[in-house]
């Protein structure tokens, strides 16, 4: 990610930026419709180089087309388009453009997101779910037809475009330069094992405190899990509208309490949970402590996953950040 931020661990699934020339908007791979013109600028982009581009002529687009790129896509699949945008000058701060996704082939489906331009680089995104007869998708920057003429900007700065499968924008994957083609980033698999794990972990009792967020509003992303790779697991994860704890010992689920409410996507959640035999308890954001008094604690645990779970499935990646994670090798009733 780019821009000011506090130190955090970013945990994401594998992703592919499907847009070639993600930073070179002058390339013919990007179609310029109507009177849209793209020129290099001397403005520093989010990565600190002077490779941002200026788009002008957005008011001529009619809100459908402008600066766009078409790629092949899978039917009945969700895609997310993202780009960093910025006002060209102070006169355009607070004015709007629009990012847009539109199907290619088959039945019509579109998705639009108005963008309020800032004096700083801001990453904006829009998602679409294609229909069963669609064969591709257009990613575009265009006029915002939902606002009045006085509210709209005819020009803006752009950098770092990305189209990827999924309902949220993951961190930017550049595709420009010598390898201007779709590019894949590997999943983040953060595991502590061996003596690095056994030196601090207490199999009989312990307490975790985690500050984390996820970009996902659905799915089952995991914050942390201690396990043995098969049937013994202690975990903290999000599911539906809940934050849950999980205990499995010898292949039998012993506890799966709801500790509290799942935070809105992107918002920080603070959860503490503690374990020992017949006492598995947790609390979210300082709320009421939920206790399970019939839990068997799995004693054969040999590794620790951050932002994922046993099996390393992309569907269980946190797709977010861990700001703080603390472990104490003893149980606590003061959560």
Secondary structure, 3 states (H helix, E strand, C coil): CCCCCCCCEEECCCEEECCCCCCCCCCCCCEECCCCEEEECCCCCCCCCCCCEEEECHHHCCCCCCEEEEEECCCCCEEEEEEEEECCCHHHCCCEEEEEEEEECCCCCEEEEEEECCCCCEEEEEEEECCCCCCEEEEEEECCCCCCHHHECCEEEEEEEEEEECCCCCCCCCCCCCCCCCEEECCCCEEEECHHHHCCCCCCCEEEEEEEEECCCCCCCEEEEEECCCCCEEEEEEECCEEEEEEEECCEEEECCEEEECCCCCCCEEEEEEEECCEEEEEECCCCCEEECCCCCCCCCCEEEECCCCCCCHHHCCCEEEEEEEEECCCCCCC
